[in-house]
Amino acid sequence: MRTSFVAMSYNKLSPKSHIYPSNSPPVAFIVQGELPRLLTETKTSHHFLHTYTIQMTEMSTESFDFIVVGGGTAGIALAARLSEVAHQKVLVLEAGADHSDDPRVRTPAFYSALFGTDADWGFRTIAQEQLGGRSISLNQGKALGGSSVINAHVFAPQAYTVIDEYARFGNVGWDWDTIAPYYTKAITVLDTPEEHRQLLGVDGCSPTDLGKGGPVQLSYPGDPWHPIRKIWAETFDRKGWRMAGNPWVNASVGGFSNLASIDPVKRERCHAAKAYYEPIRQRENLHVILNAHVTKIIFSDGEPQPKAIGVQYSHEGQTKIASAGKEIIISAGALQSPKLLELSGIGNAEILRRNGIEVVKDLPGVGENLQDHLVCDITFAAEDKIGDTLDALARQEPKAMEEAMGNFIQKHEGILTSSGILTYAYLPVMDFLQDPGRQNLVKMTTDSLSRSSSTPEEIRAGKYLEIATRTLLDPGRPSAAYLTAIGQNPVALDPATGEPIPPQPGKHLTIAVILAQPLSRGTVHIVSNDPAEKPEIDPRYLSHYLDVEVFARNVMFIESLAKSAPLSDVLKQPLQPSTPLARMTDLDAAKRYMQSRAISMWHPAGTCAMLPEDIRGVVDDHLRVHGISNLRVVDASVVPLLPPGNLQSTIYALAERAADLIKEAHRLP
C-alpha cells in the first residue's frame, strides 16, 4: 500500500480525490469556543481558510526497510531523516489524520480548541489520591505531527545537567557534549535585531549560538514589544537571577523570554508534520498511511531471541500486515508505546498472562516509571499598562474577536500569534538555599538515601533520589520552571468550588510553576487484549513526599515574584488573585491549594525508559528494546528523566539522535 497526502486549495481538487475537511467541534480554553468556530467556519476564497487534505491511494505489495509506528513529533521527524537515504523504503503508520490545514492548528492562540476533538486522544488518569481524587486530562495529539499539533508551542531549552544525568545511568553517548548539537540541528531561529533582543531580555545571547538550518521554525511568540518581556527580565535582573548567557548553550537558573514553534514570518504553528514532512512529502521512498491503527508487532519463529519482522494494523475496515527488512521503530508516545509492546507480548509476564497474551519477552519495566510535569498557577488582576492580554477573547467580546481575526488573517500579527506564554524562568527552591531550610532538606534526603534497596524498583528509585538531592542542593540547578501567560486561566479548577472560574472583567496575568523533576512515579498498562481499549493511566501525582515539599514551596514563591518590582508595578496592589484560597499564609495552605488546583502540563514520559534492564529499563542506549532484535522505541517514553521545562525540544533532539544511531547501525550514509 502506498499513500501520499497533498494539501490543495479547494479549486484544485481532482474528481478522483477523497476530501477530508477539518470540521470537528472546538473546545474552550484561554480563547473560548466562539472565535475558533468563526475562524473555522468562515467562508472565503482566502487559501488559509479553504484548504483540504487530499488522499490518493495505490496498491503495492512491496515490503519496507523501516516501519515507523506513529507519525507524531518524533515519528515523522525520524521517518523524514531515514528517508534521506534514497534506496531505503520507509513506512509510517499514523492512527490520526492530517490536521495541518485546520485553522485551529495554524492559529497559535487556538491550541486548546483542539482538546477533545478527533485530533486529541482524550486520555484521562484514574482518580489521583493526592489531587483530591480528581481525574486529570492528558491531552495527546492524534494527528500527523502528534502532540506538536496541539501543544502550547513552548520550545524550552534543556538543562545540560539533566542530560549529563542520562549518561550517569550508563547510557553511553547521552552526555551533554554529544546531545547538544541535536537540539540545534532540529531548529532555525532568525537573527533578532539588537533593539528587540534588549526588549526580549536575551541581549546576553549570541544569535550564532542558535540553530540556523533545522526544519522547525522558531520565534519569540507574540508582540516582541510586549511590556511583560522587559518587565520579567528586569525583575529577575534586580534579584540577581537573570539568565547569565544563552539558555540554549548553558541553561542554569534565571529568567528569559521563551522561544516557540511558531513561524517567524507567517506567525502560524510550525509542527513536526509541517516542518519535517511537508517539504519532502513527494519523496518516493517515504510512505505515510493515515488512520492506520497498529495492533500488534509480528515476530519470526525459530530465532535465538525474538526478532521483529512486521506489524499488524487496521485500515479502512481491514486488517493488514506490513513487513520490515531492517527495523520496526515504535513512536506511539509515552502512553501508547508501552500499550503496543504489551499487546505484542513484551512486558511484565504477569500482566500479559492476566490479559490472555502470550509472553514473547518478560520485560517488567514496560509501562512503569511514568513521570509527568504538574503545573500550578495563580491568576492576578493586572493594570491596563500590562499591555494586550487574551482576556477580552476569553470573554468573547465581539469587537476584540473581530479585530484579532482581522490582524491575524490579513497582517499575520496581533494577540492570536501566541498561546499567551511569553516568558520563562528556571529556579531552585529558595527555602533550600540557606539554613534552616537547607538542613531540613539534607535530613529529608539523607534519611531516604540511607535506607537499604533490594528490589530493582527500589534501586532505580534510589538513583532518582540521588539526582534530585544533587539538584535541590545546588543553587545553579533548577527544581522548577516558572512562566507567565498574558490572561486568565478558565480551565484549572477553583479550589473553593471545584469548578472552572468564569471569565472575569479586566486584564490579568497568570504566573505558573512546573515541578521540574518529580520523584513520583506511576504506571500505564493495558486492561485487556483489545487494541481499541485505552490503557489505564495512573501517574500517582505527588505520591512521593519530597514532591509535595518541593512543589508547595515553589507554589508559595509565586506570590513573592508577584510582589517583586517591576513586575509588581503592572499588577493591582494589594494583589488580587482570582480565588481567595490563592492567598497562602503557610506551607500547609500551599499544599491544599496545589492539591486542588494543579493539572498536568501534558508531558508524560519514561514508560519505556532508556535504562539498564536490571533496574527495569526497556531500551538500551541505542534505543533498542532489551532482548528483542530489530525493534526500537523513539519517543517520550524512552526519556529517563524529564527536562525542567516543556518536552518538545527534547523530543526533536531525541528523534535526530535516533536517526543517526539507526543509520550508523545499518551503515547508511
C-alpha positions in Angstrom: 0.0 0.0 0.0 1.4 3.4 -1.0 -0.3 6.5 0.2 0.6 10.1 -0.4 -1.1 13.2 1.1 -1.3 16.5 -0.7 -2.7 19.8 0.7 -4.5 21.7 -2.1 -6.8 24.7 -2.5 -10.5 23.9 -2.9 -10.5 24.9 -6.6 -7.7 22.4 -7.5 -9.5 19.2 -6.4 -9.2 16.2 -8.6 -12.6 14.4 -9.2 -10.9 11.2 -8.1 -9.7 12.6 -4.8 -11.3 11.9 -1.4 -11.7 15.2 0.6 -11.3 15.3 4.3 -12.3 18.8 5.5 -11.4 20.0 9.0 -14.8 20.4 10.7 -14.5 18.9 14.2 -16.1 21.0 17.0 -13.9 23.3 19.0 -13.3 23.3 22.8 -12.7 26.2 25.0 -9.5 27.3 26.9 -7.8 30.7 27.0 -9.7 31.6 23.9 -13.1 30.1 24.2 -15.2 28.4 21.6 -16.8 31.1 19.5 -13.7 32.7 17.9 -12.2 29.4 16.8 -15.6 28.3 15.5 -15.9 31.5 13.5 -12.5 31.2 12.0 -13.0 27.5 11.1 -16.4 28.1 9.5 -15.8 31.4 7.8 -16.4 31.0 4.0 -13.9 32.9 2.0 -11.7 32.4 -1.0 -8.6 33.1 1.2 -6.4 30.0 0.9 -5.8 29.9 4.7 -9.5 29.3 5.3 -10.3 27.0 2.5 -7.7 24.1 2.3 -8.3 20.4 2.4 -6.3 17.2 2.7 -6.4 15.0 -0.4 -5.8 11.3 -0.1 -4.7 9.3 -3.2 -4.0 5.6 -2.8 -2.4 3.0 -5.0 -1.9 -0.7 -4.1 1.6 -2.1 -3.6 2.8 -5.4 -2.3 6.4 -4.4 -1.6 7.9 -4.6 1.9 9.8 -1.8 3.6 13.2 -1.4 5.1 11.9 0.6 8.1 8.4 0.8 9.6 7.7 3.7 12.0 4.7 3.1 14.2 3.3 6.6 14.9 3.7 9.7 12.8 3.9 12.1 15.8 6.5 14.6 16.8 9.3 12.0 17.0 8.0 9.5 14.4 7.6 11.8 11.4 10.9 13.6 12.1 12.7 10.2 12.3 11.0 9.0 9.1 12.0 12.1 7.3 15.6 11.6 8.3 15.7 7.9 7.5 14.1 8.5 4.0 17.0 10.9 3.2 18.7 7.7 2.0 17.0 7.2 -1.3 17.3 3.5 -1.6 15.7 2.9 1.8 11.9 2.4 1.9 10.2 3.9 4.9 6.6 3.3 6.0 4.9 5.5 8.6 1.6 4.2 10.1 -0.3 7.0 11.9 -3.6 6.5 13.7 -4.7 10.1 13.2 -5.4 12.3 10.3 -3.5 15.3 8.8 -4.9 18.4 10.5 -2.3 20.7 9.2 -4.8 23.0 7.4 -7.2 23.3 10.3 -7.3 27.0 11.3 -7.2 25.9 15.0 -3.9 24.1 14.3 -2.4 27.0 12.4 -3.5 29.8 14.8 -1.3 29.8 17.9 -3.9 31.1 20.4 -6.3 28.3 19.5 -4.2 25.4 20.5 -6.6 24.3 23.3 -9.6 24.5 20.9 -8.4 21.1 19.6 -8.7 19.4 23.0 -11.5 16.8 22.9 -11.6 16.8 19.1 -10.6 14.0 16.8 -7.1 15.5 16.9 -6.8 14.5 20.6 -6.6 11.0 22.1 -8.5 12.3 25.1 -6.7 10.3 27.7 -7.6 10.7 31.4 -5.9 9.4 34.5 -7.6 7.3 37.1 -8.6 9.2 40.3 -5.5 10.8 41.9 -5.5 10.4 45.6 -3.1 13.3 46.3 -5.1 15.6 43.9 -8.3 15.4 45.8 -9.5 12.3 43.9 -9.5 14.2 40.6 -9.1 12.5 37.2 -6.6 14.6 35.2 -6.9 15.2 31.5 -3.8 14.2 29.4 -4.3 15.7 26.0 -2.1 14.0 23.4 -2.1 14.6 19.7 -3.8 12.1 17.5 -2.6 13.5 14.2 0.2 13.6 11.8 2.7 15.5 13.8 1.4 14.2 17.1 1.3 16.5 20.1 3.3 19.1 18.3 -0.1 19.8 16.5 -2.0 20.6 19.8 0.6 21.7 22.3 1.2 25.3 23.6 4.2 25.8 21.3 6.7 26.5 24.1 10.2 25.5 23.0 12.1 25.3 26.2 15.9 24.8 26.5 17.3 21.7 28.1 19.5 22.0 31.2 22.8 20.4 30.5 22.9 19.0 34.0 19.9 16.8 33.2 21.4 15.4 30.1 24.6 14.5 31.9 22.4 12.5 34.3 21.3 10.4 31.4 24.9 9.3 30.9 25.3 8.6 34.6 22.6 5.9 34.2 25.0 4.1 32.0 23.7 5.5 28.7 26.9 5.9 26.7 26.8 8.8 24.2 24.0 10.7 26.0 26.1 13.3 27.8 25.5 17.0 27.1 28.5 17.4 24.8 27.2 14.7 22.5 23.5 15.6 22.6 23.6 19.4 22.5 24.1 19.6 18.7 20.9 17.6 18.1 18.9 20.3 19.8 20.1 23.0 17.4 20.1 20.6 14.4 16.3 20.5 14.6 15.6 24.2 14.6 16.0 27.5 12.8 15.9 30.8 14.6 16.1 34.1 12.7 18.5 36.7 13.9 16.9 39.1 16.3 17.7 42.8 15.9 19.7 44.2 18.8 16.8 46.5 19.9 14.4 43.6 20.0 16.9 41.4 22.0 17.0 44.0 24.7 13.3 44.1 25.0 13.1 40.3 25.0 15.7 40.2 27.8 18.0 38.0 25.7 20.7 40.6 24.9 23.2 38.3 26.7 22.7 35.7 23.9 24.7 35.4 20.7 22.4 34.8 17.7 25.1 32.5 16.3 24.5 30.1 19.2 21.1 29.1 17.9 20.1 26.7 15.1 20.2 28.0 11.5 19.4 25.1 9.2 16.9 22.9 11.0 13.3 22.3 9.8 11.4 23.6 12.9 11.0 27.3 12.6 11.1 29.1 15.9 10.4 32.7 17.0 9.7 34.7 20.1 5.9 34.5 20.1 3.5 37.4 20.0 4.5 41.0 20.0 8.3 41.5 20.7 7.5 44.8 22.2 5.0 43.4 24.8 5.8 45.0 28.2 5.8 41.7 30.1 9.1 40.6 28.4 11.2 43.5 29.6 9.4 43.6 33.0 10.1 39.9 33.6 13.8 40.3 32.6 14.3 43.4 34.8 12.5 41.7 37.8 14.9 38.8 37.6 17.9 41.0 36.9 17.2 43.0 40.1 17.1 39.8 42.1 20.3 38.5 40.5 18.5 35.7 38.7 18.6 36.8 35.1 19.9 34.0 32.8 23.5 34.9 32.6 24.0 33.7 29.0 22.2 31.9 26.3 19.9 29.3 27.9 20.3 27.1 24.7 24.0 26.9 25.3 24.3 26.7 29.1 20.8 26.8 30.8 21.2 27.2 34.5 18.9 29.4 36.6 17.2 32.7 35.8 14.5 34.4 33.7 14.3 34.7 30.0 11.9 35.1 27.1 10.9 31.8 25.7 11.0 30.6 22.1 8.0 28.9 20.5 7.5 26.7 17.5 5.7 29.5 15.6 6.9 30.5 12.1 8.5 34.0 12.4 7.0 35.2 9.1 3.6 33.6 8.8 3.1 33.6 12.6 1.5 30.2 12.4 2.2 27.0 14.3 5.2 25.1 13.0 4.6 21.5 14.0 6.5 18.3 13.1 4.5 17.4 10.0 4.7 21.0 8.7 8.5 21.2 9.4 9.7 17.7 8.5 7.1 16.1 6.2 5.6 18.8 4.1 8.8 19.8 2.3 9.5 16.2 1.3 6.0 14.7 1.1 6.6 13.7 -2.6 9.7 11.7 -1.7 9.2 8.3 -3.5 10.7 6.2 -0.8 8.6 7.6 2.1 5.1 6.1 2.5 2.6 7.5 5.0 -0.7 5.9 5.8 -3.1 7.8 8.0 -6.0 6.5 10.1 -3.9 3.3 10.5 -4.1 1.6 13.9 -1.2 -0.8 14.6 -2.5 -3.6 16.8 0.5 -6.0 17.1 4.2 -6.5 16.3 4.9 -9.7 14.4 8.0 -11.8 15.4 9.8 -14.5 13.4 9.9 -18.1 14.6 13.0 -20.2 15.4 15.3 -17.3 16.3 17.7 -17.4 19.3 15.9 -14.3 20.5 12.7 -12.7 19.4 13.1 -10.8 16.1 10.5 -8.2 15.0 9.7 -8.6 11.3 6.4 -6.8 10.7 3.3 -5.2 12.2 -0.4 -5.9 12.0 -2.7 -2.9 11.6 -6.2 -1.9 10.8 -7.0 0.5 8.0 -10.2 1.2 6.1 -12.0 -1.6 7.9 -9.4 -4.2 7.0 -6.7 -6.0 8.9 -3.4 -5.7 7.1 0.3 -6.7 7.6 3.4 -4.8 6.7 6.9 -6.3 6.8 10.2 -4.7 7.6 13.5 -5.9 6.3 15.6 -3.9 8.8 13.8 -2.4 11.8 10.5 -1.5 13.3 10.5 1.7 15.3 7.7 2.4 17.8 6.9 6.1 18.1 3.4 5.9 19.6 4.1 8.1 22.6 4.6 7.6 26.3 1.0 6.3 26.9 0.7 4.1 23.8 4.2 2.7 23.1 4.0 0.5 26.3 0.5 -0.5 25.3 1.6 -1.8 21.9 4.6 -3.6 23.5 2.2 -5.3 25.9 -0.3 -6.2 23.2 2.6 -7.8 21.3 3.8 -9.9 24.3 6.6 -7.7 25.6 6.2 -6.6 29.2 5.5 -7.9 32.7 4.7 -11.6 32.2 2.0 -11.4 35.0 0.2 -8.6 33.3 0.4 -10.2 29.9 -1.0 -13.6 31.1 -3.7 -11.9 33.1 -4.9 -10.4 29.8 -4.6 -13.6 27.8 -1.4 -12.5 25.9 1.4 -15.0 25.1 4.7 -13.8 26.6 7.4 -13.0 24.0 9.7 -11.3 26.4 9.3 -10.8 30.1 10.3 -7.1 30.5 8.7 -5.8 33.7 9.8 -2.2 33.1 7.3 -1.7 30.3 4.6 0.8 31.4 6.4 1.6 34.6 8.4 4.7 35.6 5.7 7.1 34.3 6.6 10.7 35.1 4.8 13.9 34.2 5.1 17.6 35.0 2.4 19.1 37.2 1.7 22.8 36.9 0.0 25.1 39.4 -0.8 28.7 38.8 -2.2 31.9 40.3 -4.0 34.5 38.2 -3.7 38.1 39.3 -5.7 41.2 38.3 -3.5 43.5 36.3 -3.2 47.1 35.4 -4.0 48.3 31.9 -0.3 49.2 31.3 0.5 45.5 31.2 -0.4 45.6 27.5 -2.5 43.4 25.4 -3.9 40.2 27.0 -6.2 37.4 25.9 -8.8 38.4 28.5 -11.2 40.1 26.0 -11.2 37.0 23.9 -11.8 34.7 26.9 -14.9 36.8 27.5 -15.8 36.6 23.7 -16.1 40.3 23.3 -17.3 40.8 19.6 -15.1 43.8 18.8 -12.0 42.2 20.2 -12.7 39.0 18.4 -13.2 40.7 15.1 -10.0 42.8 15.5 -8.0 39.7 16.4 -9.2 37.7 13.5 -8.5 40.5 11.0 -5.0 41.2 12.3 -4.1 37.5 12.2 -5.5 36.7 8.8 -4.6 39.9 6.9 -1.4 41.0 8.7 -0.1 37.9 10.4 0.1 39.8 13.7 -1.8 40.5 16.9 -2.9 38.7 20.0 -3.6 35.4 18.2 0.1 34.9 17.3 0.9 33.2 20.6 -0.6 30.9 23.2 0.0 33.8 25.7 3.1 32.3 27.2 5.9 34.8 26.6 8.3 34.5 29.5 10.0 31.6 31.3 12.4 31.0 34.2 14.3 28.2 35.8 14.8 28.5 39.6 15.9 26.5 42.6 13.8 26.2 45.8 14.7 29.4 47.6 13.9 27.9 51.0 16.6 25.3 50.5 19.4 27.7 49.7 20.1 28.6 53.3 19.5 27.3 56.8 17.3 26.1 58.3 15.7 25.0 55.1 18.9 23.5 53.8 19.4 21.5 56.9 15.8 20.3 56.7 16.3 19.2 53.1 19.6 17.4 53.9 17.8 15.5 56.7 14.8 14.5 54.5 17.0 13.2 51.7 19.7 11.6 53.9 17.1 9.5 55.7 15.7 8.2 52.4 19.1 7.5 50.9 20.3 5.6 53.9 17.5 3.0 53.5 18.6 -0.3 52.0 17.4 -1.0 48.5 17.0 -4.6 47.4 14.5 -4.8 44.5 15.2 -3.4 41.0 12.4 -0.8 41.6 14.0 0.4 44.8 17.5 0.6 43.3 16.1 2.7 40.4 14.2 4.9 42.8 17.3 5.4 44.9 19.2 6.6 41.8 16.5 9.1 41.0 16.6 10.4 44.6 20.3 10.9 44.3 19.7 13.1 41.2 17.0 15.0 43.0 19.2 15.6 46.0 22.1 16.9 43.8 19.6 19.2 42.1 17.9 20.6 45.2 21.2 21.3 47.0 22.8 23.1 44.0 21.7 26.7 43.7 22.7 26.6 40.0 20.3 23.8 39.1 16.5 24.3 38.5 14.0 22.4 40.5 11.1 24.3 39.0 10.2 26.2 35.8 8.1 29.4 36.1 6.1 31.0 33.2 3.7 33.9 32.6 0.6 33.8 30.5 -1.0 37.1 29.5 -4.6 36.4 30.5 -6.7 34.4 32.9 -6.9 30.6 33.1 -10.5 29.4 32.9 -9.5 25.7 32.8 -7.9 24.9 36.1 -10.4 24.5 38.9 -11.2 27.0 41.6 -10.1 25.2 44.8 -13.1 26.8 46.6 -15.8 25.5 44.3 -14.2 22.6 42.3 -15.4 24.3 39.1 -13.6 26.5 36.5 -13.6 30.2 37.3 -15.8 32.1 34.8 -14.1 34.7 32.7 -13.5 37.8 34.8 -13.6 41.5 33.8 -10.4 43.5 33.3 -6.9 42.3 32.5 -5.0 39.5 34.2 -1.6 37.9 34.3 -1.2 34.2 35.2 2.1 33.1 36.9 2.5 29.3 36.8 5.1 26.9 38.3 6.1 23.5 37.0 7.5 20.8 39.2 10.6 20.2 37.1 11.9 16.8 38.2 9.2 14.9 40.1 10.1 11.8 42.0 6.6 10.4 42.0 6.3 7.5 39.5 3.2 6.0 38.0 2.2 3.3 35.5 0.4 2.9 32.2 -0.8 -0.7 31.4 -3.3 -2.5 29.2 -6.6 -3.6 30.9 -7.5 -6.2 28.2 -6.1 -7.6 25.0 -8.5 -5.4 22.9 -6.3 -2.9 21.0 -9.2 -0.4 20.9 -9.4 -0.1 24.6 -7.5 2.7 26.3 -4.8 1.8 28.8 -5.2 2.5 32.5 -3.1 5.6 33.4 -2.0 6.2 37.0 0.7 8.9 37.3 0.4 8.8 41.1 1.0 12.5 41.2 2.6 13.8 44.5 2.9 10.3 45.9 6.5 11.0 46.8 6.7 13.1 49.9 9.6 15.2 48.6 7.5 16.3 45.6 4.9 17.7 48.0 7.5 19.6 49.9 9.3 21.0 46.8 6.2 21.8 44.9 4.5 23.6 47.8 7.5 25.8 48.4 7.6 26.8 44.7 3.9 27.5 44.6 4.3 29.8 47.6 7.1 31.6 45.8 4.7 32.8 43.1 3.4 35.5 45.4 7.0 36.6 46.1 7.5 37.0 42.4 4.3 38.9 42.0 5.4 41.3 44.8 8.8 42.0 43.2 9.3 45.2 41.2 8.9 46.0 38.4 6.5 43.0 37.9 4.5 44.3 40.9 4.0 47.6 39.1 1.7 46.1 36.5 -0.3 44.0 39.0 -3.1 45.6 41.0 -2.0 46.2 44.6 -2.6 44.8 47.0 -2.5 41.6 45.0 -5.9 40.4 43.8 -5.7 36.6 43.0 -8.6 35.1 41.1 -9.5 32.8 44.0 -9.3 33.6 47.8 -7.5 30.3 48.5 -4.5 31.5 46.5 -3.7 33.8 49.4 -1.5 31.3 51.1 -0.3 32.1 54.6 1.7 28.9 55.3 3.1 25.8 53.8 0.0 23.7 54.6 -2.2 26.2 52.8 0.1 25.9 49.8 -0.2 22.2 49.8 -4.0 22.3 50.0 -4.1 24.8 47.1 -1.9 22.9 44.8 -3.6 19.6 45.5 -6.9 21.1 44.4 -5.6 23.3 41.6 -2.7 21.6 39.9 -3.1 19.9 36.5 -0.9 18.2 34.0 1.4 20.0 31.6 0.8 17.0 29.3 4.4 15.8 29.4 4.2 12.1 30.1 7.5 10.3 29.7 9.7 7.4 30.9 7.4 4.4 30.4 9.9 2.6 28.1 12.8 4.1 29.8 16.4 4.2 28.5 17.8 2.4 31.5 19.6 -0.9 32.2 17.3 -3.9 32.2 18.3 -4.8 35.7 16.7 -1.7 37.1 13.6 -2.0 35.0 14.8 -0.3 31.8 13.1 -1.1 28.5 15.6 0.2 25.9 19.4 0.4 25.8 21.4 3.5 24.9 20.8 2.8 21.2 17.1 2.8 21.9 16.8 -1.0 21.2 14.3 -2.9 23.2 16.2 -5.2 25.6 16.2 -8.8 24.4 14.5 -8.1 21.0 16.1 -7.9 17.6 15.1 -5.2 15.1 12.9 -3.3 17.5 13.5 0.2 18.9 11.4 2.8 20.6 11.8 6.5 19.8 9.5 8.9 21.6 9.0 10.5 25.0 8.6 7.0 26.6 12.3 6.4 26.5 13.3 9.7 28.2 14.7 8.6 31.6 14.4 11.9 33.3 12.2 14.9 32.5 13.8 18.2 31.4 13.0 21.2 33.6 10.6 22.7 31.1 8.4 21.7 28.2 9.3 18.5 26.5 9.0 19.4 22.8 12.7 20.4 22.2 13.9 17.2 23.8 11.7 15.0 21.6 13.1 16.6 18.4 16.6 16.2 19.7 15.9 12.6 20.5 14.5 11.9 17.0 17.5 13.5 15.4 19.9 11.4 17.6 17.9 8.2 16.9 18.2 8.8 13.1 22.0 8.9 13.3 22.1 5.8 15.5 19.9 3.8 13.1 21.9 5.0 10.1 25.1 4.0 11.8 23.8 0.6 12.7 23.0 -0.2 9.1 25.9 1.7 7.6 23.7 4.1 5.8 25.1 7.4 4.5 
